[in-house]
Amino acid sequence: MAYIGSLSGVPSTNYSYVDYSRISGLASGLDTESIVNSLMQAERIPLDRLLQEKQIWEWKQEDYRTVNSALSELRDKLFSAKLQSTYLVKKTTSTNTAVVTATATATASVGTYYITVSQLARPATAYSSDQIVTDVNSFDPNKPLASYWTNLANTTIEFEINGQPFTVDPDTTSLNQVIAEVNADKAAGVTMAYDAQSGKVFLSTTTTGSTAKIMLEDVSGTFLTDTLKLPTYPTYPTPTGQDAVFNINGFETTSHTNSYTINGTTFQFGGEGSVTITLGYDVDAIVSAIKGVVDAYNSTLKTMTDLYYQKRNRDYPPLTDEQRKALTQDQIEKWEKLARSGMLSNDPTLADIISTLRSIASSIVESQPISTIDGKQVTLNSLSAIGINTENWWGRGQLKVDESKLRQAVEADPEAVMRLFTNPNATGSLTDTSDPNSGLAVRLYNAVNNAIKTITAIAGTSSDLADNSSISQRIRELSDRAADLERRLDEKREQYYRQFTALEQAIAQMNSQAAYLASMLSGGSR
């Protein structure tokens, strides 16, 4: 506070109050704000270092999670790679696809089928014996039935299709509405349609074969018989469908449908005639699947090795808030790119994962039988045996596929290739990576699974509701310490301002007293 003397020249007991808090040098002439800010810069150094450490841990956590994301994608590929069905994909060829086509499951037996189709399966059908109206061109099937058939006015139509009842009001219901209602009723089992060109109604069963039937019956009135001119029961016999008749490798048989499955192969009949169906392994699909796994492995390994060998620029720590204010956005981005790099440089966890994956990729599967490729006896017990080799040392463990050699191995012995990847380990463990008899995809899958668990324990995942990973705990600890330091710095800043305020008040009081004495002395001299 400052005390201002009274006009009489005698200090008054009623002083006016002046608040010098945060007023820079009002009495002293000092730049209080600048001095406090300078003092606080030194005080803030521990907090800046703490926030920089927190930022480094956050960057490290992001990089670990990037690795985990890559490992998860590889694990998905390896899941398929350890399934036998991936290597047992079959391919069929037909000498006449218009007559017969075929599809095969992984369990289908390879071989050749000679097929003769003498009759196709057909649905049961029924249709109007004549056009249902005199003038087809003027007939609108969207208008009520009674508009054209006046005898139906003020009546109720009741009929059955295959025992399924239908009730129609001709005064409000059109032919198209009747057709829609019939088609929507799955229990009736027919498809109904009106052909505007011929002026006739057609019905066809939704199934084929000798068991397919159309049984039409007028319950009330003669709507089906007289209006739609359809053959009704019992005046007319039920129309029925027909079975497919065919011969497969000398075996004569029938089918209610134009489809027949034997030994995992389904034949689809499209016409009458004779064809030859050849069933073998789909080499293209198998080779593509293996190459897909190699690509995923290489991509994941590159993600890890890039981070592992990335240079750590310790001369570029994370920027403080004050440093950011002094830089342009472009300068900030360039600085942070250097500061951000190398967070996992020479990281031991990463080194262990990389080493494990590379070791498995170059290992041997024991108990593989001998295969014959191009007249030579070979054992397909490693990736290199099927044309997948590790590149030179500068490739950092990347795998390279010799597609010609891989294709040769798949063509010669697809089941041996399958065992190389899929042999389950003896215990069925999801963590064991050392069983020499287990397939490479099985071992790699387990190794990747283990790696994901390890990294999750270290860095957590963004989807975790409660992230108790070691890095997250460290970040929370640093955040708490930073918050505590922030509170203490605020208190320190207030302390400095209080001290300068006291100084301003003291100087103001001294100035007031000096002015009083000066006035007194001046008065005495007169």
Backbone torsions as a table, in degrees:
resi	resn	phi	psi	omega
1	MET	NA	150.8	175.6
2	ALA	-114.4	141.0	-178.4
3	TYR	-111.3	122.5	-174.9
4	ILE	-107.2	125.2	-174.1
5	GLY	-65.3	158.8	178.9
6	SER	-78.4	164.4	-178.1
7	LEU	-69.2	-20.9	-177.8
8	SER	-77.7	-6.6	-180.0
9	GLY	88.6	2.2	178.2
10	VAL	-113.3	132.7	179.9
11	PRO	-54.7	131.2	-179.0
12	SER	-90.9	152.4	175.5
13	THR	-81.8	-13.1	177.1
14	ASN	-101.0	96.2	-176.4
15	TYR	-93.2	143.7	172.1
16	SER	-83.0	138.5	-177.2
17	TYR	-96.5	127.9	173.9
18	VAL	-118.5	121.7	-179.8
19	ASP	-86.4	114.8	-179.5
20	TYR	-94.1	3.8	-179.3
21	SER	-61.2	124.6	177.8
22	ARG	64.8	11.0	173.8
23	ILE	-94.7	115.1	-170.2
24	SER	-75.2	109.1	170.7
25	GLY	59.5	36.6	-179.3
26	LEU	-61.8	-39.3	180.0
27	ALA	-102.2	-37.1	-174.0
28	SER	-89.2	-22.6	-174.8
29	GLY	81.8	4.9	179.7
30	LEU	-81.5	147.8	174.3
31	ASP	-85.8	81.0	-173.5
32	THR	-58.1	-43.7	-177.2
33	GLU	-59.2	-45.7	-179.6
34	SER	-65.8	-40.6	-179.6
35	ILE	-64.1	-43.4	-180.0
36	VAL	-64.8	-43.5	179.1
37	ASN	-60.9	-39.8	178.3
38	SER	-64.9	-43.1	178.3
39	LEU	-63.2	-38.9	-177.4
40	MET	-72.2	-27.2	176.7
41	GLN	-59.0	-44.1	178.4
42	ALA	-67.4	-40.1	179.9
43	GLU	-65.6	-29.0	-173.6
44	ARG	-82.4	-11.6	-176.5
45	ILE	-52.8	-47.6	179.0
46	PRO	-60.0	-37.1	179.4
47	LEU	-68.3	-44.0	178.2
48	ASP	-58.1	-42.0	179.1
49	ARG	-65.4	-36.7	178.4
50	LEU	-65.9	-43.5	179.4
51	LEU	-68.1	-33.9	176.2
52	GLN	-66.1	-41.1	177.4
53	GLU	-63.6	-41.7	177.8
54	LYS	-60.9	-43.5	179.3
55	GLN	-61.1	-40.5	179.2
56	ILE	-62.7	-42.4	178.4
57	TRP	-65.6	-37.5	178.1
58	GLU	-65.7	-40.6	176.1
59	TRP	-63.9	-41.4	179.6
60	LYS	-63.8	-41.3	178.5
61	GLN	-61.5	-42.2	178.4
62	GLU	-61.1	-42.0	-180.0
63	ASP	-66.7	-40.4	177.0
64	TYR	-61.0	-41.1	-179.0
65	ARG	-69.9	-30.5	173.7
66	THR	-62.6	-42.6	176.8
67	VAL	-61.5	-45.0	-178.6
68	ASN	-63.4	-36.1	177.5
69	SER	-63.8	-43.3	178.4
70	ALA	-65.2	-40.6	178.8
71	LEU	-64.8	-37.1	179.1
72	SER	-64.3	-40.5	177.6
73	GLU	-64.8	-40.0	177.8
74	LEU	-65.7	-40.4	179.9
75	ARG	-60.5	-39.6	178.1
76	ASP	-60.8	-42.6	178.1
77	LYS	-65.0	-41.8	-177.7
78	LEU	-69.4	-26.8	177.7
79	PHE	-61.1	-44.7	176.8
80	SER	-69.1	-35.8	-176.6
81	ALA	-67.2	-21.4	-179.7
82	LYS	-96.2	6.3	175.9
83	LEU	-95.1	133.9	-178.8
84	GLN	-61.7	-34.3	-177.0
85	SER	-60.2	-23.9	179.6
86	THR	-64.1	-30.1	-174.8
87	TYR	-105.3	3.6	-178.8
88	LEU	-115.0	20.9	180.0
89	VAL	-63.1	131.7	-177.4
90	LYS	-106.1	155.4	179.2
91	LYS	-130.9	135.5	-179.8
92	THR	-116.7	147.5	174.4
93	THR	-130.1	145.1	-178.8
94	SER	-126.2	140.3	178.6
95	THR	-76.2	-14.0	177.0
96	ASN	-154.7	95.0	-176.6
97	THR	-69.1	-16.7	177.3
98	ALA	-71.7	-24.2	-179.7
99	VAL	-94.3	-53.1	-178.7
100	VAL	-143.1	134.7	167.9
101	THR	-120.3	162.9	-177.5
102	ALA	-142.7	147.6	172.4
103	THR	-129.4	147.1	-174.5
104	ALA	-131.4	144.1	174.8
105	THR	-86.6	174.8	-179.7
106	ALA	-64.5	-25.9	-178.0
107	THR	-89.0	-2.3	-178.2
108	ALA	-63.7	144.5	179.4
109	SER	-83.0	132.5	177.6
110	VAL	-71.5	151.5	-179.9
111	GLY	157.2	-167.7	-177.5
112	THR	-124.0	137.7	179.6
113	TYR	-122.3	130.6	175.7
114	TYR	-105.7	117.8	-170.6
115	ILE	-126.0	134.4	172.8
116	THR	-123.0	122.4	178.5
117	VAL	-102.6	115.4	-179.3
118	SER	-98.7	-18.1	178.6
119	GLN	-156.8	134.2	176.6
120	LEU	-87.4	150.5	173.5
121	ALA	-72.4	138.9	-178.8
122	ARG	-133.8	154.6	177.0
123	PRO	-79.2	165.0	170.8
124	ALA	-77.0	144.0	-178.3
125	THR	-134.7	155.7	173.5
126	ALA	-150.3	148.9	-178.1
127	TYR	-154.5	161.7	-178.5
128	SER	-63.1	139.5	179.5
129	SER	-72.2	-20.7	180.0
130	ASP	-154.9	171.2	178.8
131	GLN	-65.0	143.6	-170.4
132	ILE	-83.1	-14.6	175.8
133	VAL	-131.7	155.8	-178.7
134	THR	-68.6	-48.0	-178.6
135	ASP	-106.9	96.3	-177.3
136	VAL	-63.8	-37.1	-174.7
137	ASN	-66.4	-31.0	-177.8
138	SER	-93.4	-3.5	-176.7
139	PHE	-79.6	130.3	177.5
140	ASP	-115.1	106.8	-176.9
141	PRO	-69.3	-2.2	178.5
142	ASN	-95.0	-4.2	177.8
143	LYS	-91.4	154.9	179.9
144	PRO	-54.4	145.6	-178.2
145	LEU	-57.1	-39.2	-176.8
146	ALA	-66.6	-13.6	177.4
147	SER	-67.7	-27.8	-178.2
148	TYR	-111.5	-31.5	178.6
149	TRP	-113.9	90.2	-175.3
150	THR	-64.8	-24.8	178.5
151	ASN	-65.3	-14.9	-179.6
152	LEU	-91.0	-7.4	-178.1
153	ALA	-62.6	143.1	177.6
154	ASN	58.7	30.5	175.9
155	THR	-126.7	172.9	174.5
156	THR	-122.3	127.3	-178.9
157	ILE	-93.7	131.7	175.6
158	GLU	-130.8	129.5	177.7
159	PHE	-151.2	166.8	179.8
160	GLU	-128.7	142.4	171.7
161	ILE	-123.4	115.6	-176.4
162	ASN	52.6	39.7	176.7
163	GLY	82.5	-3.8	-179.7
164	GLN	-91.4	120.6	-173.8
165	PRO	-79.9	146.4	175.6
166	PHE	-135.6	140.1	177.8
167	THR	-125.3	130.9	-173.7
168	VAL	-131.2	138.4	172.9
169	ASP	-100.7	104.9	-175.5
170	PRO	-62.8	-23.8	-178.5
171	ASP	-73.5	-21.0	-177.3
172	THR	-124.0	-11.3	-173.4
173	THR	-109.3	133.9	179.2
174	SER	-93.8	170.6	177.4
175	LEU	-63.0	-41.4	179.3
176	ASN	-64.1	-32.5	176.4
177	GLN	-69.6	-37.9	175.3
178	VAL	-61.5	-46.6	-179.4
179	ILE	-60.7	-43.2	-179.5
180	ALA	-63.3	-39.9	-179.6
181	GLU	-67.2	-41.7	178.4
182	VAL	-63.9	-45.6	-178.6
183	ASN	-66.2	-29.0	-179.5
184	ALA	-77.5	-17.9	-178.1
185	ASP	-87.7	98.4	-176.2
186	LYS	-63.7	-29.0	-178.8
187	ALA	-65.4	-28.7	178.4
188	ALA	-68.8	-31.2	173.5
189	GLY	70.0	27.9	179.7
190	VAL	-134.2	161.3	170.3
191	THR	-114.8	128.0	-176.3
192	MET	-114.3	144.9	-179.8
193	ALA	-153.8	153.4	174.6
194	TYR	-112.5	128.5	178.9
195	ASP	-99.3	109.9	-175.7
196	ALA	-65.8	-25.0	-177.5
197	GLN	-75.3	-45.7	-178.8
198	SER	-89.4	-18.4	-178.4
199	GLY	74.3	25.0	-177.3
200	LYS	-119.1	157.9	175.3
201	VAL	-101.7	135.6	-179.3
202	PHE	-120.9	142.9	174.2
203	LEU	-128.3	143.4	177.9
204	SER	-145.1	139.7	179.2
205	THR	-71.1	152.4	179.0
206	THR	-80.0	-7.9	175.8
207	THR	-120.6	164.1	178.3
208	THR	-113.7	174.6	175.0
209	GLY	100.2	172.4	-175.1
210	SER	-66.9	-18.0	179.3
211	THR	-87.0	-12.1	177.7
212	ALA	-73.5	136.3	-176.9
213	LYS	-146.7	157.9	171.5
214	ILE	-129.5	113.8	178.6
215	MET	-119.6	110.2	-177.1
216	LEU	-105.6	136.5	-178.7
217	GLU	-147.7	127.7	172.5
218	ASP	-81.0	122.0	179.2
219	VAL	-91.5	-43.1	178.8
220	SER	-133.6	116.5	-177.4
221	GLY	86.6	-167.2	-176.9
222	THR	-131.7	42.4	-177.2
223	PHE	-60.7	-47.3	-179.1
224	LEU	-69.2	-45.0	-174.0
225	THR	-72.1	-52.6	-173.1
226	ASP	-91.2	-40.2	-177.1
227	THR	-77.5	-53.3	-178.0
228	LEU	-90.8	-9.1	175.7
229	LYS	56.2	45.0	178.5
230	LEU	-100.7	150.4	177.9
231	PRO	-73.1	119.6	-176.3
232	THR	-110.2	156.2	177.9
233	TYR	-89.2	142.8	4.0
234	PRO	-95.4	3.9	180.0
235	THR	-58.6	-41.5	177.4
236	TYR	-113.2	147.3	177.9
237	PRO	-69.1	160.0	177.7
238	THR	-65.1	130.1	166.6
239	PRO	-71.5	140.3	178.4
240	THR	-131.9	161.2	177.8
241	GLY	-82.7	-173.3	178.4
242	GLN	-135.2	151.7	179.4
243	ASP	-82.1	158.3	169.7
244	ALA	-78.8	139.9	177.7
245	VAL	-122.2	127.4	-174.7
246	PHE	-155.9	166.1	-179.7
247	ASN	-127.2	126.9	178.2
248	ILE	-118.5	113.3	179.4
249	ASN	49.9	42.7	176.6
250	GLY	88.8	-4.9	-178.7
251	PHE	-98.0	112.0	-179.2
252	GLU	-85.9	129.9	-179.7
253	THR	-156.6	177.3	-179.4
254	THR	-131.0	166.0	177.0
255	SER	-149.2	140.5	177.7
256	HIS	-66.9	-22.2	-179.3
257	THR	-118.7	172.9	176.4
258	ASN	-89.8	39.3	179.5
259	SER	-143.8	143.3	-179.2
260	TYR	-150.4	132.7	-177.2
261	THR	-116.5	132.7	177.2
262	ILE	-146.4	131.0	177.7
263	ASN	52.8	39.2	176.9
264	GLY	82.4	1.9	178.7
265	THR	-113.2	129.9	179.7
266	THR	-107.7	124.6	179.0
267	PHE	-100.5	134.5	178.8
268	GLN	-115.1	119.9	-176.8
269	PHE	-91.5	130.8	-179.9
270	GLY	-120.7	-10.2	-178.9
271	GLY	-169.9	174.7	179.4
272	GLU	-92.8	142.8	-179.0
273	GLY	146.1	-174.2	-177.6
274	SER	-116.9	139.2	178.9
275	VAL	-141.8	165.2	172.2
276	THR	-118.5	125.4	178.8
277	ILE	-108.5	124.5	177.6
278	THR	-109.7	129.8	-178.6
279	LEU	-118.9	123.0	178.8
280	GLY	-145.8	-178.2	179.0
281	TYR	-72.5	142.8	177.1
282	ASP	-86.2	87.1	-175.6
283	VAL	-59.7	-41.1	-179.6
284	ASP	-58.8	-45.7	-178.3
285	ALA	-66.2	-40.3	-179.5
286	ILE	-67.2	-46.0	178.7
287	VAL	-61.5	-41.9	179.8
288	SER	-62.9	-39.8	179.4
289	ALA	-64.2	-42.9	-179.9
290	ILE	-66.5	-42.4	178.1
291	LYS	-63.5	-34.4	177.7
292	GLY	-63.6	-38.9	177.2
293	VAL	-66.7	-42.8	178.7
294	VAL	-61.8	-42.3	179.0
295	ASP	-61.9	-42.5	179.8
296	ALA	-66.2	-39.6	177.8
297	TYR	-61.9	-48.5	-178.6
298	ASN	-63.0	-40.9	-179.6
299	SER	-63.4	-44.6	179.4
300	THR	-66.3	-43.1	179.9
301	LEU	-63.2	-39.1	179.4
302	LYS	-65.0	-41.7	177.5
303	THR	-56.6	-43.9	-177.5
304	MET	-72.7	-45.5	-177.7
305	THR	-68.1	-34.4	176.7
306	ASP	-60.6	-43.1	179.3
307	LEU	-71.5	-35.5	-177.4
308	TYR	-69.7	-40.0	-177.0
309	TYR	-94.5	1.7	-179.8
310	GLN	-67.3	137.2	-177.0
311	LYS	-71.8	135.1	175.2
312	ARG	-92.4	119.8	-178.8
313	ASN	-97.4	86.4	-176.5
314	ARG	-71.4	-15.2	176.7
315	ASP	-77.8	-3.6	-179.8
316	TYR	-123.4	78.3	177.8
317	PRO	-72.6	166.3	176.6
318	PRO	-57.5	143.6	-178.7
319	LEU	-72.7	142.6	172.9
320	THR	-84.1	169.2	179.5
321	ASP	-61.2	-40.1	-179.8
322	GLU	-66.6	-38.5	179.2
323	GLN	-66.5	-37.1	178.9
324	ARG	-62.9	-37.5	-179.2
325	LYS	-63.6	-27.2	-176.4
326	ALA	-89.3	-3.2	-175.6
327	LEU	-116.0	156.4	172.7
328	THR	-79.8	166.5	179.7
329	GLN	-61.6	-39.7	178.9
330	ASP	-63.7	-41.9	178.7
331	GLN	-65.4	-38.9	178.3
332	ILE	-61.2	-45.7	-178.4
333	GLU	-63.9	-41.9	179.2
334	LYS	-66.0	-41.6	179.2
335	TRP	-63.2	-47.4	-176.2
336	GLU	-68.1	-27.7	176.2
337	LYS	-62.9	-40.9	177.9
338	LEU	-72.7	-41.4	-179.0
339	ALA	-67.2	-32.4	-174.8
340	ARG	-76.7	-23.6	-173.4
341	SER	-75.5	154.4	172.8
342	GLY	75.6	20.7	-179.8
343	MET	-63.9	-29.9	179.2
344	LEU	-112.9	25.0	178.8
345	SER	-62.0	125.0	179.6
346	ASN	57.2	29.2	-179.5
347	ASP	-68.0	126.5	-176.4
348	PRO	-64.9	-35.1	178.2
349	THR	-64.5	-44.8	178.6
350	LEU	-64.4	-40.7	179.4
351	ALA	-60.6	-40.1	-179.2
352	ASP	-67.4	-41.3	179.5
353	ILE	-65.6	-46.4	179.6
354	ILE	-59.5	-45.6	-178.9
355	SER	-62.2	-42.0	-179.2
356	THR	-64.4	-46.8	-178.9
357	LEU	-63.9	-42.8	-179.9
358	ARG	-66.2	-36.2	179.5
359	SER	-65.5	-43.0	179.5
360	ILE	-66.3	-41.5	-178.2
361	ALA	-62.1	-25.0	-179.1
362	SER	-104.2	7.7	-176.5
363	SER	-86.3	176.1	-176.3
364	ILE	-114.9	143.0	173.6
365	VAL	-98.4	117.0	-178.1
366	GLU	-79.4	167.8	177.5
367	SER	67.1	21.4	175.4
368	GLN	-81.2	132.9	178.0
369	PRO	-72.1	166.7	179.8
370	ILE	-79.9	137.1	177.2
371	SER	-113.6	159.6	177.0
372	THR	-114.7	118.6	179.8
373	ILE	-126.4	121.8	179.6
374	ASP	54.4	40.3	177.6
375	GLY	79.2	1.1	-179.3
376	LYS	-113.1	143.6	177.6
377	GLN	-86.2	125.1	-179.2
378	VAL	-137.2	161.0	176.3
379	THR	-114.2	115.5	-179.2
380	LEU	-85.1	74.8	-174.5
381	ASN	-115.5	10.7	179.5
382	SER	-154.7	165.3	177.4
383	LEU	-63.8	-38.4	-179.7
384	SER	-63.7	-27.5	179.8
385	ALA	-68.8	-21.0	178.4
386	ILE	-111.4	18.0	172.7
387	GLY	91.6	20.0	178.8
388	ILE	-116.6	109.5	-174.3
389	ASN	-122.2	158.6	176.5
390	THR	-81.7	135.5	179.4
391	GLU	-70.0	175.0	179.1
392	ASN	-57.7	166.8	-171.5
393	TRP	-53.9	-32.7	-178.6
394	TRP	-73.4	-9.9	176.1
395	GLY	-79.3	-6.9	176.1
396	ARG	53.1	44.0	173.2
397	GLY	87.0	3.6	179.0
398	GLN	-63.8	142.8	179.2
399	LEU	-95.3	143.2	179.0
400	LYS	-122.8	131.9	-175.9
401	VAL	-99.9	125.9	168.5
402	ASP	-91.4	94.1	-171.5
403	GLU	-61.1	-34.5	-179.9
404	SER	-62.4	-44.8	-179.6
405	LYS	-69.9	-38.8	178.6
406	LEU	-63.5	-45.7	-180.0
407	ARG	-61.7	-38.5	179.4
408	GLN	-61.8	-42.2	-179.4
409	ALA	-66.4	-42.9	-179.9
410	VAL	-65.5	-42.0	179.5
411	GLU	-64.8	-39.6	-175.5
412	ALA	-75.8	-43.6	-175.3
413	ASP	-151.7	76.1	-178.2
414	PRO	-61.8	-29.5	-179.6
415	GLU	-72.1	-33.1	175.8
416	ALA	-67.5	-39.8	176.6
417	VAL	-62.8	-41.4	177.9
418	MET	-58.8	-47.5	-178.9
419	ARG	-64.3	-33.8	179.5
420	LEU	-57.4	-34.7	-177.9
421	PHE	-97.9	-31.9	-164.8
422	THR	-109.6	-9.8	-177.3
423	ASN	-49.1	117.8	179.6
424	PRO	-69.7	152.4	177.7
425	ASN	-74.7	161.7	-171.8
426	ALA	-61.0	-36.3	-175.2
427	THR	-93.2	-10.1	-176.3
428	GLY	73.2	17.7	-177.3
429	SER	-68.5	145.6	176.4
430	LEU	-97.0	5.4	179.8
431	THR	-121.6	-20.5	-176.6
432	ASP	-69.6	130.1	178.0
433	THR	-122.2	8.9	-172.3
434	SER	-112.0	-7.0	-178.9
435	ASP	-63.5	114.0	-175.9
436	PRO	-67.7	-14.6	-180.0
437	ASN	-93.1	-12.9	-177.2
438	SER	-79.6	152.1	-178.3
439	GLY	-67.4	157.2	-176.6
440	LEU	-66.6	-36.5	178.3
441	ALA	-67.2	-34.9	177.3
442	VAL	-64.8	-47.0	-179.8
443	ARG	-64.4	-44.7	-179.8
444	LEU	-64.0	-40.3	178.2
445	TYR	-59.2	-46.7	-179.9
446	ASN	-64.4	-39.8	-179.8
447	ALA	-65.1	-42.7	179.4
448	VAL	-66.1	-40.1	177.7
449	ASN	-60.0	-45.1	178.0
450	ASN	-61.8	-42.3	-178.7
451	ALA	-63.4	-41.8	179.9
452	ILE	-62.3	-41.9	178.5
453	LYS	-63.9	-41.2	-179.5
454	THR	-63.0	-48.7	-177.5
455	ILE	-68.4	-35.3	177.4
456	THR	-62.6	-38.8	177.4
457	ALA	-65.2	-31.3	-179.3
458	ILE	-82.0	-47.0	-170.3
459	ALA	-117.4	-8.6	-178.8
460	GLY	68.1	-171.6	176.3
461	THR	-133.0	155.7	-178.2
462	SER	-66.4	-20.2	-177.9
463	SER	-89.7	-4.9	-178.9
464	ASP	-67.8	127.6	175.6
465	LEU	-73.3	-36.9	176.9
466	ALA	-127.0	97.3	-176.2
467	ASP	-90.5	105.5	179.8
468	ASN	-106.3	22.9	177.8
469	SER	-63.6	159.3	-176.1
470	SER	-62.9	-39.7	179.9
471	ILE	-68.7	-41.7	179.4
472	SER	-62.5	-39.2	176.8
473	GLN	-63.7	-40.6	178.5
474	ARG	-63.9	-42.4	179.4
475	ILE	-63.8	-42.0	178.4
476	ARG	-63.3	-40.1	178.9
477	GLU	-63.0	-45.1	179.0
478	LEU	-65.2	-36.5	177.9
479	SER	-63.7	-42.3	178.6
480	ASP	-64.2	-44.2	179.2
481	ARG	-64.0	-39.9	179.4
482	ALA	-64.6	-41.1	178.6
483	ALA	-63.1	-39.9	178.0
484	ASP	-65.0	-42.6	178.0
485	LEU	-64.0	-39.2	178.0
486	GLU	-58.9	-43.6	178.7
487	ARG	-62.1	-43.3	-179.4
488	ARG	-67.3	-34.5	177.9
489	LEU	-68.3	-38.7	176.1
490	ASP	-60.5	-41.6	178.4
491	GLU	-65.0	-40.0	179.7
492	LYS	-64.6	-41.7	178.9
493	ARG	-61.8	-44.1	178.4
494	GLU	-62.6	-36.2	178.4
495	GLN	-62.7	-44.7	179.1
496	TYR	-61.0	-43.8	180.0
497	TYR	-64.3	-38.6	177.3
498	ARG	-61.7	-41.0	179.9
499	GLN	-65.0	-43.8	179.1
500	PHE	-68.4	-33.3	176.5
501	THR	-63.4	-43.0	177.4
502	ALA	-61.8	-40.0	178.8
503	LEU	-63.2	-45.6	179.7
504	GLU	-61.1	-40.2	-179.4
505	GLN	-66.3	-40.9	179.9
506	ALA	-64.8	-43.9	179.5
507	ILE	-64.9	-40.4	179.3
508	ALA	-62.0	-41.1	179.4
509	GLN	-66.5	-42.0	178.5
510	MET	-62.6	-41.5	178.8
511	ASN	-61.9	-38.4	-179.3
512	SER	-67.3	-43.5	179.7
513	GLN	-66.7	-39.5	179.4
514	ALA	-63.5	-39.0	179.0
515	ALA	-65.2	-38.1	179.8
516	TYR	-64.8	-46.6	179.8
517	LEU	-63.1	-40.1	-180.0
518	ALA	-62.4	-39.5	179.9
519	SER	-69.0	-36.7	178.7
520	MET	-65.2	-46.9	180.0
521	LEU	-63.5	-39.0	179.5
522	SER	-64.4	-37.9	-179.8
523	GLY	-70.0	-38.3	-179.1
524	GLY	-67.6	-32.0	-177.9
525	SER	-69.2	-23.7	178.6
526	ARG	-78.9	NA	NA
